[in-house]
Amino acid sequence: MDDIETELNIAAARSDSPEDKGRNQEQIKQAVLLHQSQPDPRGSFTAIDFLKSNRKCLKLIREAMLRHNWQEAARYFSSYIQTLEAGTHPQVRSAASEITWRLGTEILRHLPNSSLDDFNAFYEQLKNFGVRNYSKICLEHCFHLMLNGQMDEAKRQLSIADSWRYGKQSNAQSMTKKLIRSYCGYLDYLIWNEKKTSALGSEEECANREMHSYFRQASVTLKEIVSQPGVWDPFVLSYIHMLEFYEDKDVALQVLENYAYNKEFPLNPNAHVYLYQFLKRHKAPRAKLIGSLRILHSLVPSHELMLELCSLLLHTKQMSDLEEALTVSMDLLEFSSWKCSIKAWKCLLNIMKKLKMKKCINTVRKEWNVRRSLWLSLHYRSYIARRDSLQNVQLLMVKRDVLRFTGENNRDYFKIALRVERASKPKPDRLGEKRERMATMKSKKKEKKTLSD
């Protein structure tokens, strides 16, 4: 922001022809300038003066936004965009187009009286202002229309963006086109989903025909997109939802397996989650479920589905799977997000109990010895025990039982757990016992007296 000549590219400006220079100065003269400097004697502003005014305006916009004074920011922004529209050096205008886009949308979102028409007018103005960002602005405009329920207009904006071409096709433009194409399919899916809801309660053939038409459009586009390497989570889920609705389970499974296992695709834990959830919905064999979750464990050992993997491994009745369940559960508890999860600790305790029943307690102690130094510092410090005794006594007791299975002699931890356990037990009612004994003695005396009489 401080290097004026670099930002404006003064060297390039000086090389312009005298006619261009005169034309630029004439355009700048017409602009709305905010700085307080005086023009030269001819009454026109130089390019550096113009850039100074823009910088000052940007600074005022920034300060107003930091104070959340959105009305003031909108006034300054209106002046800023007028100066740019009046005519500037092409490089400055190109750089300012994205600044204008980001600032304007942020201010509009926070203005209390802004309407959908204001957004539409602003986006249309931006499209004519920065052609390099035309496709991205159309895509953002589409998102805004979708959030306001205007699906048909959103589809029109995407169609315009899909057909837009500017200059030589670059890699960046190609990626943007691919993204726009994928959202075209996603929008068709959303419209299909709406039509499906209305068509299910109707017997009209016209409604069903319209719904199937959107399904065909969406499925063709989404199939093309998800078959290309990339991370396409929302589009994959949309495509699978449609295939499941029409009971095309084989194609859906093929899509999910390709998304999860194709080596050309980037590593994506969600792909394995979607595959597992699909297999679970359709009651796949346990071996397939375990295989899917094993790969997920190798990618994200802290995932919540690891508890389901442990449960599946416990039901196979194979010793190797039981040992694997022990490893998976202990891996899970080494992440801070699971340290205080009673569910995860109970899962580990259950696995240890089963290993003891099978007389394989040495497996537990072998695994413990590998992790001992980490676990003692992570889970079994005295201050952690005191904290658990105040916040979650049940967690303290489960952790104590786990520690007993490992054969570890942590006296401080066991002492705190024992004290808490004794304190939590109900105290005997001494006074009640005394009264009961007195009542028993009185009744016996009465019986004796009755017998003697």
N, C-alpha and C positions, 0 to 999 in steps of 0.2 A: 504493500500500500504506500510505502514511502518513496519508492523509486519511480517517479513519474515518467521519465523518459523511456524506461524499460517497458512499463505497462502500455504506454501509448505507441511504442515503436516509432520514436521520433525520426530515426534514420530513414525508415521507409517513407514517412510522411514528407521529409524534405526532398526526396527524390521524385515526388510527384511533379507532373507538368504544371506550369503556371495557371492553366485553365482549371485543372482539378483543384489546385490550392485555393483559387478564388471561389470556386463553387462550394468547397468545404467551409470556408470562412463565412460565406453567405448563409449556409444552412445553420452553422453554429450561432450566427447572429440572431436567428429566429427562435433559438431554444430558450427554455425557461431556466435561468441560472440562479442558483441559491447563494453563491459566495458573495462577499461584500467588497471584493476588489472592483476597481473602476476599469471600464474598457479603455482601449487605446484611443488617441484623438480622432481616428476615423469612425469610431462608434461601433466597432466589431470586436468580438472576443477571439483570442487565439485558442488553438487546440489545447494548450496546457491550462489555460484559464477554464476551459470547458471541463477538463478532467478534474481539476481542483473542485469545481462545483459538484461534480458527481461524487467525489470522495467525501466531501462534507455532508452531502445528502445521505450517503450510505452510513456515515458515522452517526448521524442523527436518528436514522431508522434503527440502527443497532441499539443505541441507548434507549430509545422508546420501547423497543421489544424487550430489553432486559428489565425494564421497569414495568412490563406488562401494560403499557399505555398504548393499546392497540388503535385507538382513534387517532392519536397523534402520529403513530407509525404509518397509518393508512394515508394521512395527508402528505407526509414526506415522500411516501412511496409513489403517490400520484404525480408529484413534481419530478421525481427521479425518472419515471417511465416516460414522461413527456420530453425530457431532455434527450433521452436515447432515441425516441421516435423522430425527433427533429433532425437527426442526421449526425453521425459520428464517423470516426475512422472505422473501417470494416472489422479490424481485429479487435478493437475495443468493444464494438457492438456484439461481436460473436462471444467474447468472454463474458459480457454482461447479461446475455440472454438467460443463462442458467441461474445466475444470481437473482435476476428478476423473477424467474419461475419459482425458485425456492422461497424467496422472501414473500412474494405475493400470496402464494398458497398458504403459508404459515399465518400471515396477517388475516387473510379471509376466514380461516378456520376459527380464529379467536375473536373476530368481530361479532358482537352480540346480535347485530341487526343484519348480518349477511344472509342472502337467500341463494337458492339454487340458480336463479337467473344471473346473479352476480358471478358465481363460479363459472357458469357457462360462457358468459361474456369475457371473463378474464382468460379462460383457456383458449377461446377463439382468437383473442388478441395475441396470446403467446405463440400460437401456431404460425401466425404471420410474421412474428418478430424474430424467432430463431429457428430457421429451417433445419438446422442440424439436429435439433431436439424434437422435431415434429412428431415422430413416431412415439417417443417416450411420453410426450405431453398428451397425445391421443390416448395412450394406455392409462395414464393417470386420470384423465378425464373420464374414461370408461369406468374405472374403479369408483369414482365419486358418483357417477350415475347409477351404478349397481347398488351402492349403499343406500341410495334414495329410491330404489325400486323401479327405476326407469330402464328396464331391460332392453326394450326395442331401440331406444336411443343409444344405449351402450353398445349394442351390436352394430349399429350404424357407424359409430366412432371407430370401432375395431376394424370394420370393413375398409374404412378410409385409410386407417393406419397400415393395414395389410397391403393396400395397393400403392402406398406412397413410395416414391423413388427419388433419391437425391444424389447426383454426382456418381462417382465410381463406387461400386459395391465393395465395402470393406468388411473385415471380420466382425467388427463391432456392429455394423448394420445387419449383418447376417444373423448374429445372435439375437438382436432386437426383433428381427422379423420372425425368428423361430419362437420367441417368447410371445409375441403378438398372436401368432398362429395358434399356439397352445391355448391362449386365453379365449380365442374364438371358439374353440372346441369346448372349453370349460363353460362359457356363457351359454352355448347350445345345451349343455348338460343341465345347467340351472333352469333354463326355460323348460326343458323336458321334465325336470323334477316337479315344476309347478303344474305343468299340463297333466302329469301322471296323477297328482293328488286330486285334481278336478275330474279326470277321466275315470278314476276308479269308482266314483259314486255315480257315474253316468253311463247309460247304455247307448248313447248316441255314437254312431259309427264315425261321424265327422271328427269328434273329439279324439277318439282313438287313432284315427288316421293322422291327425296333426301331431299327436304325441310321438308316433312312430317315425314321422318325418324328422322331427328334431333328434330322435335317437340315432337315426342313420347319419345325419350331419355330424353329430357329436362323436359318434363311434369312429367314423372315418378319420376325422381330424385327430382324435386322441390316440387312436391306434398308431397313426403315423408318428406322433410325437413321442410316445412312451417306448417305441422301438429304437429310438436314437439314444446313444449314451448321454446320461445326464441325471440330475436329481429332479424327478417329476412327481413328487409325493401327492399334491392335491389332484393332479390330473390322473394319476394311476388309480387313486381311490374313487374318483368319479367314474372312470371307465369300468372298474370292477363292480361298482354299485349297479350300473346299467346291465352288465352281463349277468349278474346274479338275479336281477329282476326278471330277465328273460330266460333264466335257468340255463345259461350257457356256461356251466361250471368248468368244463374242460378248457375252454379258451381262457377263462379267468385265471385258472391255475397256471396255465402256460405263460400268461403275461406276468404273473407275480413271480414265478420261478426265474424267468428271464431277467426281471428287474432285480432279483436278489442275487442270482448266481452268475450272471454274465460278467466275465472278467473285463470287458471293455467299459463297463459302467463303473463310476467311482464308488468307493466303499460307502455304504449307506445303511446304518443300523435300522432305520425305519422300514427299509425294504424287507428285512427279516421279520420285523414285528408284524407287518401287514400279511406276510405269508403265513406266519403262525396263527394269527387271528382268523384268517380264511380257513386254514386247515381245522382249527378248533370248531369253527361254526359248522363245518360239514363233517364233523366226527371222523377225522382221519385217524389212522392207527397211531398208537402211542409212540412207536419208533420214529415216525415222521415228525411228530410234534417235538420229540426230544432232539432230533437232528437239526431242526430249525433253530431251536433255542440254544443249542451248543455253539452254533456259529455266532449267534447274538452275544453269548457269553464271552467269546473270544474278542468281540468288538467293544462291548460295553458291559463289563462284569458287575457294574452297579445298577443295572436296569432292574426295574420292579418285577419284570417277568422271571427273574432268577428264582424267586420264591416258587413260582409255578414249575420251573425246571426241577427244583429240589423235590417237590411233591410228586412229579412224574417219575423221577429216578427212584424214589422210595417204594413205588408200587411195582417195580420190575422184578423184585425179589432176587436180583443178582448182586453178588458181593461187590463187583467192580463199580456198579451204578451207585451203590450205597456209599462207597468211598468217594466217588465223584461228587455226590450230593454234599458230603462233608466239606470238600474243597470249595465247591460253589458257594455254600452258605458262609464259610469263613472269609472267602474273597469279598462277599457282599458286605460283611460287617467291618471290613477294613476301610470303608468309605465313610466320611464324616456324616453324610446325610442319613446313614443307617445306624449310627452308634447307639441311639436311644430308641430304636424300633423294637418294641416288645414282640412283635410278630416275627421279626427276623431272629431274635434270640430264642424264642420258643421253637422255631424251626430247627435251629442248630442243636438245641437240647434234645429234641425228639430224635434227630439223627444219631446223636451220641447214645441215647438209650437203646436204640435198635442195634447199634454196633456192640453194645455191652451184652445185649441178649444173645447175640451171635458169637459171644466170647471173642470179640475183636477189639477190645479196649486198647490194645497196643497200637492199632491204627490211629486212634484218636491222639494218643500220646506222641506218636511219631510226627503227626501233622502239627501238634502243639509245639514240639521242640523246634521245628523250622520257623515258627512264627512267634516264639515266646517273647523275645525282646520287644517286638512291636506291640504285641497284645498287652503286655504288662504296663507299658507306658500309655497305650491308647485307651484301654478299658479298665484297668485294675489298679489305678492309683487311689490313695486314701481319700484325696479330696473329691474324686469322682464318686466313691462310695458314700461319702457324707452328703454330696449333692443328691444322689439317687435316694438316699434315706429320707430326704426332705420332699423331693418332687415325685418320686415313683418307686414306692417300696416293692411293688411286684417285680419291676425290672431288676432291682437289686437282688432279689431272691433267685430269679432265673439265672442271672449272671454268676451268682455264687454256686448254683448247682452245676453250671457249665464248668466252672473252675475246679470243682471237685472231681469231675470226670477226667480232667487233664493230669491229675496227680500233683498239681502245683501246691506248695505249702506257703501260701501268702497269708501270714498270721494277722497282719493289720487289717486286711480286707475281710477275713473271716470274723475277726473280733467285732468290727463295726456291724457286719451282717447279723451276728448272733445277738448283739445288744438291741438292734432294731427289731429282730424277731421276737425277743422276750418282751420288749416294750409294746409290741402290737398285740400280744396275747391278752385276753380279758383277765383282769385281776380277780382272784377268788373273793366271794362275799363273806368275810369273817363274821360280821355281825349277824348275818342271816343264818349261818351255820350254828352259831351259839344259841340263837333263838329256837332253832329247830331241835337242838339237843335238850334245851330246857322244856320244850313242849313234850318231847318224848319221855323225859323223866317224870313229868307231871302225870302223863297218861298212865305210866307204869304204876305210880303210887296209888292212883285211883283204882286201878285193877286189883292191886294188893288189898286195899281197904275193903273193896266189894267182896273179895273172896273170904276175908276174915270175918266179915259180918254174916 
